[in-house]
């Protein structure tokens, strides 16, 4: 072999190695690895006529996230891994059902531990990102609920694009769900508390498409279309607007869900229009919000089972306030204690009252429910424990519904302690 050919081959090898290093460098340079330790105590103390006196458990969770960057070039590729581990600290057969821990339906004994590992393969082409595998969507029509020890997840494909200025588009198809207290992937169902829809109806296809358009720096317009095959179809229209008003700022949050049955309607009829508006005024450290949510149609509002609906009652502990015919008033007050020299400390008070509930099987066609919510949270701001988060919530829930209802009168307390270790 001539010296010229040897030199050429050597040069090609060096160039290939450099290109390979450049590609891998993007994959690694933008990567991150973290572990969140979450300690969770949930105590739901039922009142009145109830088959169980309480749902009360204490558990420790660990959420491992390894997120890569993308390989260099116009088309880049990457991989994300999510590991979840839940450990039982305290539970009994009489007090299971908090959705912190899986339990045996026969003995009602909670498992000592449960775990899972999810992978997400992703690609990027210019301003568009594709992903397949374990998904944690956070959209009005599909949300991976983070409200327990470990988050809910879905399996499927998702596309997100910022190719058009001021517009973010989302589209996807999910075929499985992994519930918050489970380790196996299951077919999807419509949530049916209080017996709102036909039990046992399952689907293996949830499609969605839509986007957020930032019309101005103060106004965002939203639209999404979703379909749980052979169960329900849903359209969402929303608007977020903020503008100066006097010495403070006024924020409006409009949410409209229009739902009807899809295909074979295996969960029964679906006919619901949910219109909600929240107005919040912020003045310094204080924010006062007033809202109203109105449901019309022949049924309750449908949403995916295992989580919560993205309506004005989101964040409530003991009920979702989307029963047939329900009208709900919301009043909320938030305070940031940084204004009085306690940065990291925040408080919230909220009152919800829903009335005109039409559930004859559970007591009548003009029933009512209410929830009084209190929350106090604190995040350590400096020192060795910087980032350590404490959160205490308490709710008083009362309703006219019979003891056969899913949501029953209770006093509920939740205590969370979270800390994230950044390993990379």
DRENMI-134938 format. One line per 3 residues: number of its first residue (from 1); their letters; for each residue x, y, z of C-alpha. Coordinates in Angstrom, 2 decimals. Layout:
# DRENMI-134938
NUM	A	X/Y/Z  ...
***
This chain:
# DRENMI-134938
1	XXX	0.00/0.00/0.00  1.41/3.40/-0.94  2.28/6.01/1.62
4	XXX	-0.29/8.26/-0.02  -3.10/5.74/0.52  -1.98/5.10/4.10
7	XXX	-2.00/8.83/4.80  -5.41/9.18/3.18  -6.90/6.35/5.22
10	XXX	-5.37/7.76/8.39  -6.84/11.17/7.60  -10.27/9.68/7.00
13	XXX	-10.06/7.80/10.29  -9.14/10.96/12.20  -11.98/12.86/10.49
16	XXX	-14.46/10.10/11.33  -13.30/10.01/14.95  -13.64/13.78/15.21
19	XXX	-17.12/13.68/13.69  -18.11/10.87/16.05  -16.75/12.80/19.05
22	XXX	-18.58/15.94/17.91  -21.85/14.01/17.66  -21.43/12.36/21.05
25	XXX	-20.33/15.65/22.61  -23.75/17.17/21.94  -25.40/14.08/23.42
28	XXX	-23.38/14.38/26.64  -22.83/18.13/27.01  -26.53/18.89/27.28
31	XXX	-27.32/15.90/29.50  -28.43/15.90/33.12  -28.89/13.26/35.83
34	XXX	-30.88/13.79/39.02  -32.64/11.89/41.82  -35.61/13.34/43.69
37	XXX	-36.30/11.89/47.13  -39.97/12.38/48.03  -41.44/11.61/51.44
40	XXX	-45.25/11.57/51.38  -47.83/11.25/54.16  -51.54/11.20/53.26
43	XXX	-54.36/11.01/55.81  -57.96/11.06/54.57  -60.21/10.88/57.64
46	XXX	-63.74/10.03/56.45  -66.79/11.40/58.22  -70.34/10.03/58.45
49	XXX	-71.58/6.91/56.66  -68.52/5.22/55.11  -67.26/1.62/54.63
52	XXX	-63.74/2.60/55.77  -62.86/4.98/58.61  -59.80/6.40/56.87
55	XXX	-57.26/6.11/54.06  -53.91/6.72/55.70  -50.41/5.82/54.46
58	XXX	-46.81/7.01/54.63  -44.27/6.24/51.90  -40.85/7.15/50.55
61	XXX	-40.28/7.59/46.84  -37.28/8.10/44.58  -37.54/9.55/41.07
64	XXX	-34.44/9.07/38.90  -34.12/11.11/35.71  -31.33/10.83/33.14
67	XXX	-31.89/13.17/30.20  -29.46/13.35/27.31  -28.88/16.15/24.87
70	XXX	-29.04/15.58/21.12  -26.26/14.44/18.83  -24.80/17.23/16.68
73	XXX	-26.17/18.08/13.27  -29.45/19.24/11.82  -31.02/15.92/12.86
76	XXX	-30.07/14.96/16.41  -30.92/11.91/18.51  -31.13/11.32/22.23
79	XXX	-32.37/9.08/25.03  -34.08/9.77/28.37  -34.42/7.29/31.23
82	XXX	-36.81/7.50/34.17  -36.56/5.20/37.18  -39.22/5.14/39.90
85	XXX	-39.09/3.44/43.30  -41.71/3.51/46.06  -41.19/2.14/49.58
88	XXX	-43.82/1.52/52.23  -43.14/3.21/55.57  -46.54/2.77/57.23
91	XXX	-49.80/1.21/56.05  -52.49/-1.22/57.19  -55.27/-3.20/55.52
94	XXX	-57.87/-0.89/57.08  -56.25/2.25/55.70  -55.12/1.49/52.13
97	XXX	-56.50/3.30/49.08  -54.50/6.53/49.17  -52.92/5.75/45.76
100	XXX	-49.49/6.10/47.34  -48.94/2.33/47.33  -50.35/-0.61/45.34
103	XXX	-52.29/-3.14/47.41  -53.82/-6.60/47.08  -57.56/-6.16/46.35
106	XXX	-58.37/-9.34/48.31  -56.40/-8.73/51.51  -56.01/-4.95/51.10
109	XXX	-52.40/-5.31/52.23  -50.06/-2.75/50.66  -46.87/-3.90/48.95
112	XXX	-43.54/-3.20/50.64  -42.09/-1.70/47.48  -42.75/-1.13/43.79
115	XXX	-40.54/0.12/40.97  -40.33/0.66/37.24  -37.96/1.92/34.55
118	XXX	-39.03/3.87/31.49  -37.11/4.87/28.37  -37.87/7.64/25.88
121	XXX	-36.16/7.73/22.48  -36.11/11.22/21.01  -35.04/13.07/17.88
124	XXX	-34.77/16.71/16.89  -35.03/18.23/13.45  -34.52/21.99/13.47
127	XXX	-37.22/23.30/15.86  -39.27/20.10/15.98  -38.83/17.34/18.57
130	XXX	-40.09/13.76/18.27  -40.23/11.23/21.10  -41.40/7.66/21.64
133	XXX	-41.66/5.66/24.84  -42.44/6.80/28.37  -44.20/10.17/28.26
136	XXX	-45.18/12.76/30.87  -47.51/15.12/28.95  -48.75/18.29/30.62
139	XXX	-51.55/19.60/28.42  -55.19/20.57/29.08  -56.52/17.36/27.49
142	XXX	-53.91/14.92/28.86  -51.83/15.36/31.99  -49.48/12.89/33.68
145	XXX	-50.61/13.45/37.25  -47.78/14.26/39.71  -50.14/14.36/42.71
148	XXX	-48.93/11.23/44.53  -45.66/9.58/45.56  -44.67/8.70/41.97
151	XXX	-45.98/10.36/38.80  -48.42/8.87/36.34  -46.95/8.16/32.88
154	XXX	-48.11/7.17/29.41  -46.58/5.13/26.60  -46.72/6.55/23.12
157	XXX	-45.45/9.05/20.57  -45.35/12.82/20.90  -44.30/15.65/18.57
160	XXX	-43.60/19.22/19.71  -42.70/21.99/17.30  -41.62/25.63/17.68
163	XXX	-40.99/26.06/13.95  -43.57/28.85/13.67  -42.79/32.02/15.58
166	XXX	-44.88/32.46/18.75  -46.66/29.13/18.15  -45.93/25.85/19.96
169	XXX	-47.65/22.82/18.43  -48.25/19.48/20.17  -49.51/16.21/18.71
172	XXX	-49.36/12.64/19.89  -50.84/9.21/20.29  -50.79/7.22/23.55
175	XXX	-51.68/3.54/23.81  -50.96/2.69/27.47  -51.06/4.34/30.88
178	XXX	-49.05/3.57/34.00  -51.03/4.67/37.04  -49.48/6.46/40.01
181	XXX	-49.62/3.40/42.28  -48.84/0.77/39.65  -45.87/-0.71/37.80
184	XXX	-47.64/-2.20/34.80  -48.86/-0.50/31.63  -52.62/-0.73/31.12
187	XXX	-55.27/0.20/28.62  -56.80/3.63/29.19  -60.22/4.44/30.59
190	XXX	-62.36/7.47/31.30  -62.41/8.55/34.95  -65.73/7.55/36.49
193	XXX	-65.96/8.62/40.14  -69.51/8.65/41.52  -70.48/6.16/38.79
196	XXX	-70.63/8.86/36.12  -69.84/6.56/33.17  -70.13/2.86/32.36
199	XXX	-67.46/0.85/34.20  -65.02/-1.44/32.40  -64.76/0.47/29.11
202	XXX	-61.12/0.48/27.93  -59.28/1.99/24.99  -55.81/1.55/23.54
205	XXX	-55.70/4.80/21.59  -55.69/8.39/22.76  -54.94/10.99/20.07
208	XXX	-54.40/14.71/20.59  -53.34/17.75/18.57  -53.25/21.46/19.30
211	XXX	-51.07/24.33/20.38  -50.42/27.54/22.27  -50.17/30.83/20.38
214	XXX	-48.50/33.77/22.14  -50.40/36.57/20.43  -48.63/39.15/22.58
217	XXX	-46.35/39.03/25.60  -49.52/39.35/27.71  -51.94/37.10/25.79
220	XXX	-51.73/33.36/25.05  -54.46/31.58/23.07  -54.85/27.79/23.31
223	XXX	-56.70/25.10/21.38  -56.54/21.28/21.64  -58.52/18.43/20.16
226	XXX	-58.43/14.96/21.75  -60.05/11.57/21.31  -60.13/8.49/23.50
229	XXX	-61.15/6.00/20.83  -64.69/4.62/21.16  -65.22/6.50/24.43
232	XXX	-65.11/10.31/24.10  -63.98/13.26/21.97  -63.01/16.58/23.55
235	XXX	-62.16/20.09/22.34  -60.45/22.64/24.56  -60.26/26.40/24.04
238	XXX	-58.37/28.61/26.47  -56.95/32.08/26.90  -54.44/33.48/29.41
241	XXX	-54.17/37.25/29.70  -52.26/39.51/32.06  -52.36/43.29/32.15
244	XXX	-51.46/46.11/34.58  -54.37/47.43/36.63  -53.74/50.17/39.15
247	XXX	-50.77/49.30/41.39  -51.04/45.58/40.62  -51.67/43.09/37.80
250	XXX	-54.85/41.29/36.76  -54.66/37.80/35.27  -57.56/36.07/33.52
253	XXX	-57.67/32.32/32.85  -60.45/31.12/30.55  -61.00/27.37/30.00
256	XXX	-63.69/25.77/27.85  -64.08/21.99/27.37  -66.63/20.59/24.90
259	XXX	-67.02/16.80/25.19  -69.16/14.14/23.49  -69.05/10.38/22.94
262	XXX	-66.80/8.83/20.28  -67.32/5.81/18.05  -69.04/2.94/19.84
265	XXX	-69.44/5.02/23.03  -68.41/2.06/25.18  -68.56/4.10/28.39
268	XXX	-72.07/5.30/27.59  -73.33/8.72/26.50  -71.02/11.73/26.85
271	XXX	-72.53/15.20/26.57  -70.84/18.00/28.51  -69.78/21.63/28.14
274	XXX	-67.52/22.97/30.89  -66.92/26.73/30.88  -64.70/28.29/33.55
277	XXX	-63.13/31.70/34.21  -60.66/32.65/36.94  -59.68/36.27/37.62
280	XXX	-56.66/36.85/39.88  -55.36/40.21/41.07  -51.76/40.42/42.32
283	XXX	-50.64/43.30/44.48  -47.16/42.87/45.85  -46.95/39.64/47.83
286	XXX	-50.71/39.07/47.78  -52.91/37.48/45.10  -56.69/37.26/45.32
289	XXX	-58.58/35.10/42.84  -62.28/34.62/42.09  -63.62/32.07/39.64
292	XXX	-66.72/30.36/38.33  -67.15/27.03/36.53  -70.40/26.01/34.82
295	XXX	-71.16/22.49/33.54  -74.05/21.88/31.16  -75.20/18.87/29.17
298	XXX	-76.53/15.45/30.12  -73.38/13.98/31.70  -70.32/14.82/33.76
301	XXX	-67.13/16.09/32.14  -64.93/13.17/30.97  -61.18/12.98/31.52
304	XXX	-58.56/10.24/31.53  -58.68/7.88/34.49  -55.87/7.92/37.03
307	XXX	-55.38/11.67/37.16  -57.20/14.97/37.51  -58.97/17.27/35.05
310	XXX	-57.20/20.52/34.09  -60.13/22.68/35.19  -60.45/25.56/37.66
313	XXX	-60.67/23.10/40.58  -57.25/21.61/39.82  -55.17/21.10/42.93
316	XXX	-58.13/20.25/45.18  -57.55/17.20/47.38  -60.83/15.35/47.87
319	XXX	-63.04/15.98/44.78  -62.89/17.23/41.18  -66.11/19.35/41.00
322	XXX	-67.11/18.17/37.49  -70.33/16.29/38.27  -73.34/16.54/35.91
325	XXX	-74.92/20.00/35.98  -72.52/21.33/38.62  -71.85/25.05/39.07
328	XXX	-68.81/25.94/41.16  -67.62/29.19/42.73  -63.93/29.48/43.67
331	XXX	-62.22/32.00/45.95  -58.46/31.84/46.48  -55.87/33.88/48.38
334	XXX	-52.08/33.47/48.06  -49.35/35.17/50.07  -45.57/35.21/49.55
337	XXX	-43.87/35.68/52.93  -40.72/36.99/51.26  -42.38/40.38/51.68
340	XXX	-41.98/40.10/55.46  -38.45/38.68/55.44  -39.18/34.97/54.99
343	XXX	-38.17/34.09/51.42  -39.20/30.61/50.34  -42.29/30.56/52.56
346	XXX	-45.69/30.70/50.82  -49.28/30.21/51.92  -52.62/29.59/50.21
349	XXX	-56.29/29.59/51.27  -59.06/28.42/48.93  -62.79/27.85/49.13
352	XXX	-64.86/26.00/46.53  -68.60/25.46/46.54  -70.34/23.41/43.89
355	XXX	-74.12/23.15/43.64  -76.89/21.99/41.26  -75.28/18.50/41.07
358	XXX	-77.53/16.08/39.21  -76.87/12.58/40.59  -80.21/10.95/41.48
361	XXX	-78.55/7.64/42.37  -76.50/9.42/45.03  -79.15/11.58/46.59
364	XXX	-80.91/13.92/44.17  -80.71/16.41/41.34  -79.80/19.54/43.28
367	XXX	-76.92/18.39/45.48  -74.00/20.46/46.74  -70.38/20.01/47.79
370	XXX	-67.68/22.27/49.21  -63.99/22.24/50.06  -61.94/24.49/52.31
373	XXX	-58.23/24.16/51.44  -55.18/25.41/53.30  -51.56/25.12/52.16
376	XXX	-48.19/26.17/53.54  -44.91/25.49/51.72  -41.28/26.34/52.34
379	XXX	-38.11/25.88/50.26  -34.73/26.26/51.97  -32.95/29.13/50.25
382	XXX	-29.28/28.65/51.17  -26.76/26.41/52.88  -26.22/22.67/52.73
385	XXX	-29.96/21.97/52.53  -30.66/24.52/49.78  -33.62/23.34/47.69
388	XXX	-35.13/21.13/50.40  -38.91/21.61/50.05  -41.63/21.19/52.67
391	XXX	-45.34/21.28/51.85  -48.33/20.84/54.17  -51.93/20.81/52.88
394	XXX	-55.23/20.34/54.64  -58.77/20.19/53.26  -62.26/20.00/54.78
397	XXX	-64.59/18.40/52.21  -68.35/18.14/52.70  -71.20/17.16/50.35
400	XXX	-74.87/16.17/50.21  -74.06/12.97/48.31  -74.83/9.61/49.91
403	XXX	-72.21/7.36/51.51  -72.04/5.36/48.26  -70.30/8.29/46.51
406	XXX	-66.63/8.03/45.54  -65.96/11.44/47.10  -67.11/11.26/50.71
409	XXX	-67.05/13.75/53.56  -63.54/13.92/54.97  -60.78/15.92/56.58
412	XXX	-57.61/15.36/54.57  -53.98/16.12/55.38  -50.98/15.74/53.09
415	XXX	-47.35/16.33/54.05  -44.54/16.28/51.48  -40.78/16.62/51.88
418	XXX	-38.87/16.73/48.58  -35.19/17.10/47.77  -33.50/16.78/44.38
421	XXX	-29.89/15.61/44.13  -28.29/16.83/40.89  -25.73/14.18/39.97
424	X	-24.74/15.66/36.59
***
